[in-house]
């Protein structure tokens, strides 16, 4: 195939991929930009449920868990407590509830005043609040697994579109200056072309990072093995506790005390996850560790994770912690 024929082919590929994948990227970009400020938006829309008056130290984790369980005695759990990012924020306790006979599971949020261990709301359902709706629209177009696959494939096509654009732009020897020049005296179509060419080249690295990380977040089970094949990625071992009949798990506050003794950052917690069933809990880019239900520290790992979610394994406490500079003053558990 001649060079001219290849260029014509890649022009067609770039054109159609740019129209389709670009439209998906616009929606993902707008919703993703909103999610950067998700906490502020949620607090602005629901001040009575999402903000509190600062008054002394936090109550204990056990008090917060007891308040959450009293608010939702119809549900097992909670499977996780998530601390606020500032002193006026609330603690979130999350429960899982089956919906009918379909097997679908809803995540239900109970918000708690951490200074008084008082429940502020008990029935916020994930996907039915403004912020969670935006998140599901961003992640999966409100189509669950099918939507995740579509968004992930759109990210792959966007990478191909960017690559084809760079191929078409790449200058021949001796024409580098022309390739990075904007001609203000050219025709309107020429000015549009130059603007598209230069902004595309300038933003290609950022777009590749956004598209690539988006593909990873949609297809981690496929991307992680590929990365491990070429890079020395630490292997995280799944930790489990041995559940003995007739024994009770240790209190949350005792698990927190154990974590504090093992990690220098463990005075500032982002989340505590404890559940008899596998569930999902957000992670921070910081230290993390496991405490089994008998009170022994399974592992403490320094170094963060870029994943948006981590799993809490049966019978264990899962901790994510933050450095003091990233945590609210006075935001420790007790």
Secondary structure by P-SEA (a helix, b strand, c coil): ccaaaaaaaaaaaaaaaaaaaaaaaaaaaaaaaaaaaaaaaaaaacccccbbbbccccccaaaaaaaaaaaccccccccbbbbbccccbbbbbbbbbbcccccbbbbbbbbbcccccccccccccccccaaaaaaaaacccccaaaaaaaaaaaaaaaaaaaaaaaaaaccccccccccccccccccaaaaaaaaaaaaaaaaaaaaaaaaaaaaaaaccccaaaaaaaccbbbbbbbbbbbcccccccccaaaaaaaaaacccccccccccccccccbbbbbcccccccccccccccccccccccccbbbbcccbbbbbbbcccccccccccc
